Amino acid sequence: MRNPETVDHQKGKGRQVSFIIEKAHRKAYTDWMMQRVDSDEGKLIYSQRISVVGPVFANIGTNKKLHRFSLRGKTKVQSQWRLYCMIHNIEKIMRENYDFSKMKGKKNPYTKYLKQPVTMRLDKDSIAYFKDLAEESGIPYQTLINLYLRDCASNKRKLDMKWR
């Protein structure tokens, strides 16, 4: 009973009695799964698992830098996720079949040919000149500018400027 002292007053609410009705307990999915895993058959199946999935997510998140999906829509996100999982599995196969510790480190011979992105301001006339040359030769104009500058650098040409 709650508030038995209110019974003594004229404005009291009278005696209040509460009953607790227990509902039939439904098993939760976690209880059901625990029962399955703890059974003899479940222990046998679970022991045959090769690994835990936690390191997979850690590798994909940390090493592959997949913190957010760059695509939108369920099918596109699934495709992106499958691609990352495929990369993870290919790396595992590579580690199993190749011993990289015995390989001698060899520098990439093409690193000296890599180009560095640069932002520079050019006159419209200069760009138009190289674009016209690009149309005649079939070579992209940025490549032509690079070839011209490389030729100047390799022949150590100096700019001859005279101020008037």
QUIDA-V465673 format. One record per pair of residues at least 24 apart in sequence whose ideal C-beta (glycine too) atoms are under 6 Angstrom apart, sorted by the first residue. I is the first residue (numbers start at 0). J is the second residue. Records with the same first field share a line. If there is no record, write none. Layout:
# QUIDA-V465673
I = J / J
This chain:
# QUIDA-V465673
59 = 83 / 87
